[in-house]
């Protein structure tokens, strides 16, 4: 029994091995030799007939030819390589006489022959859904391709396959948007894509930017891509505010500071003085702002200059009443120096100071002094030492222009004539270089992204 079982097992093993080898051989062959591609569109030979709906009507019967169907005319011949009408439908018979089915291309037009070979569109003009896609057939049976109107409604069909497409497409000179649900071209509407909104006009053309767009009584601004702007926008140095829906809101005042551009805060100490109004004229001419740290005892003599500062949007600062060193004063004396100066500024300008600068900078790191101030303490990052070079305006100009960086706080004194002369060169040159001349609080807000706090000293916002 054992002897008879062994050969049987050997035969089974050999058979199994042959099967494995055959399988491996098939896998290798399939990997090396590509499978023939399935023909999606059958190309029909060009003939004289241009409009297939004008095909000849034939009399005869359908016959089976294996799994296919052929049409035999009454004279006994088979129809081959020909468009023809039969029983109210249109068909195409190939070289073997078999009726074609599926997509065919004839004279560079696409047609679809239904399951039984009848031409789609000839009797059923309109939409067809197949394979999750939509197609449209004209009265002549041709599948619509490219930009096509059905009545007054525009659609865009794939130039190669004829499938209706959705999304943005550039057609000629203009971009147009086609709905993802119904494929129809959108008109006179805001189209939202990727979190941005674009406007298409009555003709379905996307409005290009950059520039203003007026719709009825509402105004919008379109960026370079054509998307509507929201929030704050700066144009030629002027700020505009747009709501969440993109509508321009002129009631919201924008201070004109563009956070994306470099900025510097020019500060002037020890005034006001006889030259302060001349400096203010220069600032106004150049659409610039500055911060003035004023000595309280000087303020009553130059009230018009202080009022002018406030009206121009410059920032008002407290620089003590008598310019004493605060590190040598008691807390009560510091409070008196600050309060008397603030009262004088408020009386002249209609509002009080928002910042303070310690005389000589003394006490900028002393917590006792800073606590007694009751205002944010502002130091500097560029000390021009203009007070030590009053006969040399070029020195002050050089100190600023050779060292300035965005976020700097520059120290000067508007009681010196040479400083005013220097400022009249510095201010336009900084503007020419692209700097925005802002107040210290604006610099802190836009460049430092912070709000100034009492009891702290700030040096720059680089």
Buried (B, 14 or more C-beta within 10 A) or exposed (E): EEEEEEEEEEEEEEEEEEEEEEEEEEEEEEEEEEEEEEEEBBEBEEEEBEEBBEBEEBEBEBEEBEEBBBBBBEEEEBBEEBBBBBEEBBBBBBEEBBBBBBBBEBBEBBBBBBEEBBBBBBEEEEEBEEEEEBBBBBEBBBBBBEBBEEEEEBBBBBEEBBBBBBEBBEBEEBBBBBBEEEBBBBBEBBBEEEEBBBBBBEEBBBBBBBEEBEBEEEBBBBEEEBBBBBEBBBEEEEBBBBEEEBBBEEEEEBEBBBEEEBBBBBBBBBBBBBBBBBBBBBBBEBBBBBBBBBBBBBBEEBBEBBEBBBEBBBBBBBBBBBBBBBBEBEEEBBBBBBBBBBBBBBEBBEEBBBBBBBBEBBBBEBEEBBEBBBBBBBBBBBBBEBBEBBEEBEBBBBBBBEEBEBBBBBBBBBBBBBBBBBBBBBBBBBBEEEBBBBBBBBBBBBBBEEEBEEBEBBEBBE
